[in-house]
């Protein structure tokens, strides 16, 4: 329960209409002008509780991440401090390990148990069929609230339910996928780890002072 409120889904269905002005002469339409695009959002809450015949059994949140590791080898040439006047160079190799990451999927798997004669269960299954018809257009979203499991405006990853002849229970499993907020020009997350070698600045050049005696 969330602050004394039962867990619930908030299903939002979007309907898009176009208001047109039709020009007609002698029963013949010769022009159609779009005046306004109308978007209507319908929000339907589905509360989950054992007493109303549909409740949460299990929840499982998962983050899938792709990680690629690359090793870059740098050749560093630095002046040896002991033989500085002689101009002796000390050469060493340095390895920089770069971990490149990108998100694959952020999802929440939910298992529900319902009673066959539950009104709320039948409404929920009907809404699932309505969402299925909107998968191509994407004109829907599903939010879920239950304590620390909070998902806002997600998409449906999968949905299935099964019934057993031995009892009146219905088992439902579904997956919600959280969409990326911005997929345009998004740089990968890069973590650089330096190892192997001294912390010596590269390309250090020291010129002996001609005025000093050898």
C-alpha positions as CSV (number, residue, x, y, z in Angstrom):
1,X,0.0,0.0,0.0
2,X,1.2,3.5,-0.8
3,X,0.4,5.9,2.1
4,X,-2.7,3.9,3.0
5,X,-3.7,3.6,-0.7
6,X,-3.9,0.2,-2.4
7,X,-1.6,-0.4,-5.4
8,X,-3.1,0.5,-8.7
9,X,-2.6,0.9,-12.4
10,X,-3.4,4.1,-14.2
11,X,-4.2,3.3,-17.8
12,X,-4.3,6.2,-20.2
13,X,-5.8,5.8,-23.7
14,X,-5.4,8.5,-26.3
15,X,-7.8,9.3,-29.1
16,X,-6.8,11.6,-31.9
17,X,-9.4,13.3,-34.1
18,X,-9.2,16.0,-36.8
19,X,-11.7,18.8,-37.1
20,X,-12.1,19.7,-40.8
21,X,-13.9,22.4,-42.7
22,X,-15.5,21.0,-45.9
23,X,-16.3,23.2,-48.9
24,X,-19.1,21.9,-51.0
25,X,-20.8,23.1,-54.1
26,X,-23.8,21.4,-55.8
27,X,-23.3,18.4,-53.6
28,X,-19.7,18.0,-54.6
29,X,-16.9,18.3,-52.1
30,X,-14.0,20.3,-53.6
31,X,-11.9,21.3,-50.6
32,X,-11.2,20.1,-47.1
33,X,-9.3,22.3,-44.6
34,X,-8.0,21.0,-41.3
35,X,-9.0,23.4,-38.6
36,X,-7.8,21.6,-35.5
37,X,-6.3,18.4,-34.3
38,X,-8.1,17.2,-31.2
39,X,-6.4,14.8,-28.7
40,X,-8.6,13.3,-26.0
41,X,-7.0,11.4,-23.1
42,X,-9.0,9.0,-21.0
43,X,-7.4,7.9,-17.7
44,X,-8.8,4.8,-16.0
45,X,-7.5,3.7,-12.5
46,X,-7.5,0.0,-11.7
47,X,-7.1,-0.6,-7.9
48,X,-5.6,-3.9,-6.8
49,X,-6.8,-5.6,-3.6
50,X,-7.7,-9.1,-2.5
51,X,-11.2,-8.0,-1.5
52,X,-12.1,-6.8,-5.0
53,X,-10.8,-9.9,-6.7
54,X,-7.6,-8.7,-8.2
55,X,-4.3,-8.3,-6.3
56,X,-0.5,-8.4,-6.7
57,X,1.4,-11.6,-6.2
58,X,5.0,-10.7,-7.1
59,X,7.0,-7.8,-8.6
60,X,10.4,-7.9,-10.2
61,X,12.2,-4.9,-11.5
62,X,15.1,-5.3,-14.0
63,X,17.7,-3.1,-15.6
64,X,19.5,-4.4,-18.7
65,X,22.8,-2.7,-19.6
66,X,25.3,-3.3,-22.4
67,X,28.9,-2.7,-21.4
68,X,31.9,-2.8,-23.7
69,X,35.5,-2.6,-22.4
70,X,38.3,-1.1,-24.5
71,X,42.0,-0.8,-23.7
72,X,43.9,2.1,-25.1
73,X,47.7,2.0,-24.9
74,X,49.6,5.2,-24.6
75,X,53.4,5.7,-25.0
76,X,54.7,8.3,-22.6
77,X,58.1,10.0,-23.0
78,X,59.2,11.9,-19.9
79,X,62.5,13.5,-18.9
80,X,64.5,11.5,-16.3
81,X,65.0,13.8,-13.4
82,X,68.3,12.3,-12.4
83,X,69.9,12.7,-15.9
84,X,68.0,15.8,-16.7
85,X,71.0,17.8,-18.0
86,X,72.0,14.9,-20.2
87,X,68.6,14.9,-21.9
88,X,67.9,11.3,-21.3
89,X,64.3,10.3,-22.0
90,X,62.4,7.7,-20.0
91,X,59.8,5.7,-22.0
92,X,57.0,3.8,-20.4
93,X,53.6,2.4,-21.5
94,X,50.4,3.4,-19.9
95,X,47.0,1.7,-20.2
96,X,43.7,3.5,-20.1
97,X,40.6,1.2,-19.8
98,X,37.4,2.7,-21.1
99,X,34.0,1.2,-20.2
100,X,31.3,2.2,-22.7
101,X,27.8,1.6,-21.6
102,X,24.3,2.1,-23.0
103,X,20.9,1.2,-21.6
104,X,19.0,-1.7,-23.2
105,X,15.8,-2.0,-21.2
106,X,14.2,-0.8,-17.9
107,X,11.3,-3.1,-17.1
108,X,9.0,-4.2,-14.3
109,X,7.4,-7.6,-14.2
110,X,4.2,-8.0,-12.3
111,X,2.2,-11.1,-11.4
112,X,-1.4,-10.8,-10.5
113,X,-4.1,-13.2,-9.1
114,X,-7.7,-12.6,-9.8
115,X,-11.1,-14.2,-9.2
116,X,-13.0,-15.3,-12.3
117,X,-16.2,-13.6,-11.1
118,X,-14.5,-10.3,-10.3
119,X,-15.9,-7.3,-12.1
120,X,-12.5,-5.4,-11.8
121,X,-10.8,-8.4,-13.4
122,X,-13.1,-8.4,-16.4
123,X,-12.5,-4.6,-16.8
124,X,-8.8,-5.1,-16.6
125,X,-8.8,-7.8,-19.3
126,X,-11.0,-5.6,-21.5
127,X,-8.5,-2.8,-21.2
128,X,-5.7,-5.1,-22.1
129,X,-7.5,-5.9,-25.4
130,X,-8.0,-2.2,-26.0
131,X,-4.3,-1.6,-25.4
132,X,-3.4,-4.4,-27.9
133,X,-5.3,-2.5,-30.6
134,X,-3.2,0.6,-29.9
135,X,0.2,-1.0,-29.9
136,X,1.1,0.2,-33.4
137,X,0.1,3.8,-32.9
138,X,1.4,3.9,-29.3
139,X,-1.6,6.0,-28.2
140,X,-1.6,4.6,-24.6
141,X,0.5,4.5,-21.5
142,X,0.4,2.5,-18.3
143,X,1.5,3.8,-14.9
144,X,1.9,1.6,-11.8
145,X,2.1,2.7,-8.1
146,X,2.9,0.4,-5.2
147,X,5.2,1.6,-2.4
148,X,8.7,1.8,-3.9
149,X,7.7,0.3,-7.2
150,X,6.7,3.4,-9.2
151,X,6.4,3.3,-13.0
152,X,5.1,6.3,-14.9
153,X,3.8,6.2,-18.5
154,X,5.3,2.9,-19.5
155,X,4.6,0.6,-22.4
156,X,3.3,-3.0,-22.3
157,X,6.1,-5.5,-22.9
158,X,4.0,-8.7,-22.7
159,X,0.7,-9.8,-21.2
160,X,-0.7,-13.3,-20.6
161,X,-3.1,-15.0,-18.3
162,X,-4.2,-18.5,-17.7
163,X,-7.0,-20.3,-15.8
164,X,-7.1,-23.6,-14.1
165,X,-10.2,-25.9,-14.1
166,X,-9.4,-27.0,-10.5
167,X,-10.2,-23.5,-9.0
168,X,-11.7,-20.1,-9.8
169,X,-8.3,-18.3,-9.9
170,X,-6.9,-16.5,-12.9
171,X,-3.1,-15.9,-13.0
172,X,-1.9,-12.9,-14.9
173,X,1.7,-11.9,-15.8
174,X,2.7,-8.7,-17.5
175,X,5.8,-6.6,-18.2
176,X,6.0,-2.9,-18.3
177,X,8.8,-1.2,-20.2
178,X,9.9,2.3,-19.4
179,X,10.6,4.4,-22.5
180,X,13.7,6.5,-23.0
181,X,12.9,10.2,-22.4
182,X,15.3,11.4,-25.1
183,X,16.7,9.1,-27.8
184,X,18.1,11.9,-30.0
185,X,21.8,12.6,-29.9
186,X,22.4,10.8,-26.7
187,X,26.0,10.0,-26.0
188,X,27.0,6.8,-24.4
189,X,28.1,6.8,-20.8
190,X,31.9,6.5,-20.6
191,X,33.9,5.6,-17.6
192,X,37.7,5.8,-17.8
193,X,39.9,3.9,-15.4
194,X,43.6,4.6,-15.4
195,X,46.0,1.9,-14.4
196,X,49.5,0.6,-15.0
197,X,52.3,3.2,-14.9
198,X,53.2,6.3,-13.0
199,X,51.0,9.4,-12.9
200,X,53.5,11.3,-15.0
201,X,52.3,14.0,-17.4
202,X,53.1,13.2,-21.1
203,X,55.1,15.2,-23.5
204,X,57.3,16.9,-20.9
205,X,60.4,18.5,-22.4
206,X,63.2,20.1,-20.4
207,X,66.0,22.1,-22.1
208,X,69.3,22.4,-20.2
209,X,70.2,26.0,-19.2
210,X,73.3,27.0,-21.2
211,X,74.4,29.3,-18.5
212,X,74.8,26.5,-15.9
213,X,78.1,24.7,-15.6
214,X,78.3,21.0,-16.3
